[in-house]
Amino acid sequence: MYPIDIVMPMAKDLTEYGFEPLTTPEAVDDFMQNQKGTALLVVNSVCGCAAANARPGAKLSLNNEKTPDKLYTVFAGVDQAATAKARQYLLPYPPSSPSIALFKDGKLVHFIERLNIEGRSADIIAANLKMAYDKYC
């Protein structure tokens, strides 16, 4: 686990933008089992590609006519049990952080793995997500 004073600004980067933190396995299950409409889940991370690409891309993607109904985040390496529970809902994809998932009525409909985040700009990630919003939201 990372020191809280180091990760707090990284978590706030999303929570202050309206993403609800899921910090327990129970919170993840509640979200997934009761999810209606669309929801974006960002698996946050302390790595550079989360800071430069994933978090900014997720936020930029919300400048779109269609957007998810709800925004959530789990923090890999911080809320380990919640992240492990969230990853059960991301199968068949292997654990990946950062990553971004779009759900519709509790079903995973779009997923961006770390390998598709590294080396791509926030604008490219946002464009990818906007296409998914236009299709599913």
C-alpha positions in Angstrom: 0.0 0.0 0.0 1.2 3.5 -0.8 1.4 6.3 1.8 -1.9 8.2 1.8 -0.3 11.6 1.5 1.3 10.5 -1.8 -1.9 9.0 -3.3 -4.5 11.5 -2.1 -3.8 14.0 -4.9 -4.0 11.2 -7.4 -7.3 10.1 -6.0 -8.7 13.6 -5.8 -7.9 14.1 -9.5 -10.9 12.0 -10.2 -13.1 12.3 -7.1 -13.1 16.1 -7.3 -14.2 15.7 -10.9 -17.3 13.7 -9.8 -16.0 10.1 -9.8 -17.3 8.2 -6.8 -14.6 6.2 -5.0 -15.4 2.5 -4.4 -13.1 1.6 -1.5 -14.6 -1.7 -0.3 -15.6 -5.0 -2.0 -19.1 -4.4 -0.8 -19.3 -1.0 -2.4 -18.1 -2.6 -5.7 -20.7 -5.3 -5.5 -23.4 -2.8 -4.6 -22.5 -0.7 -7.7 -22.4 -3.7 -10.0 -25.4 -5.6 -8.8 -27.7 -2.5 -8.8 -26.3 -0.7 -11.8 -28.9 0.6 -14.3 -28.0 2.7 -17.3 -24.3 3.4 -18.0 -21.3 3.8 -15.7 -17.7 4.5 -16.2 -15.2 2.8 -13.9 -11.6 4.0 -13.8 -9.0 1.7 -12.2 -6.7 4.4 -10.9 -3.0 3.9 -10.4 0.1 5.8 -9.2 2.0 5.2 -12.4 2.9 7.9 -14.9 0.5 6.7 -17.6 -2.4 7.1 -15.1 -1.3 10.7 -14.4 -0.5 11.7 -18.0 -3.0 9.7 -20.0 -5.8 7.7 -18.2 -7.1 10.3 -15.7 -6.9 13.2 -18.1 -8.4 11.1 -20.9 -11.3 10.0 -18.7 -12.0 13.6 -17.7 -11.7 14.9 -21.2 -14.1 12.2 -22.5 -16.9 13.8 -20.5 -16.9 16.8 -22.8 -19.3 14.9 -25.1 -23.0 15.1 -25.9 -23.5 11.6 -24.5 -21.8 10.6 -21.3 -22.2 7.8 -18.7 -24.9 8.2 -16.1 -22.5 7.4 -13.2 -18.7 7.8 -12.7 -16.7 5.5 -10.3 -13.2 4.8 -9.5 -11.1 2.2 -7.6 -7.5 2.7 -6.7 -5.1 -0.2 -7.5 -2.4 -0.4 -4.8 -4.5 1.5 -2.3 -7.9 -0.1 -2.0 -6.6 -3.5 -2.9 -9.7 -5.5 -1.9 -12.1 -3.2 -3.8 -9.8 -3.3 -6.8 -9.7 -7.1 -6.7 -13.5 -7.3 -6.5 -13.8 -4.8 -9.4 -11.4 -6.9 -11.5 -13.8 -9.9 -11.2 -16.3 -7.8 -13.2 -13.7 -6.9 -15.8 -13.1 -10.5 -16.8 -12.0 -11.9 -19.3 -9.5 -9.1 -19.2 -6.4 -9.6 -17.0 -5.7 -7.2 -14.2 -4.6 -3.9 -15.6 -4.0 -0.6 -14.0 -4.7 1.9 -15.0 -7.7 0.8 -17.1 -11.1 2.3 -18.0 -14.3 0.3 -18.3 -17.8 1.3 -19.5 -20.7 -0.7 -18.2 -24.3 -0.7 -19.4 -26.9 -2.3 -17.1 -24.2 -4.1 -15.3 -22.5 -5.6 -18.3 -19.0 -4.6 -19.5 -19.4 -3.1 -23.0 -16.1 -1.3 -23.5 -12.7 -1.6 -21.9 -9.3 0.2 -22.3 -6.4 -1.8 -20.9 -3.1 -0.3 -19.7 -1.5 -1.5 -22.9 -3.9 0.8 -24.8 -3.2 3.7 -22.4 0.6 3.7 -22.3 2.0 5.8 -25.1 -1.3 7.3 -26.1 -2.3 10.8 -25.4 -5.2 11.8 -23.2 -6.9 13.1 -26.3 -6.7 9.7 -28.0 -8.1 8.0 -24.9 -10.9 10.6 -24.7 -11.8 10.1 -28.4 -11.9 6.3 -27.8 -14.3 6.7 -24.9 -16.4 9.3 -26.7 -17.0 6.7 -29.5 -18.1 4.2 -26.8 -20.4 6.8 -25.2 -22.0 7.6 -28.5 -22.7 3.9 -29.0 -23.8 2.9 -25.5 -25.0 6.0 -23.6 
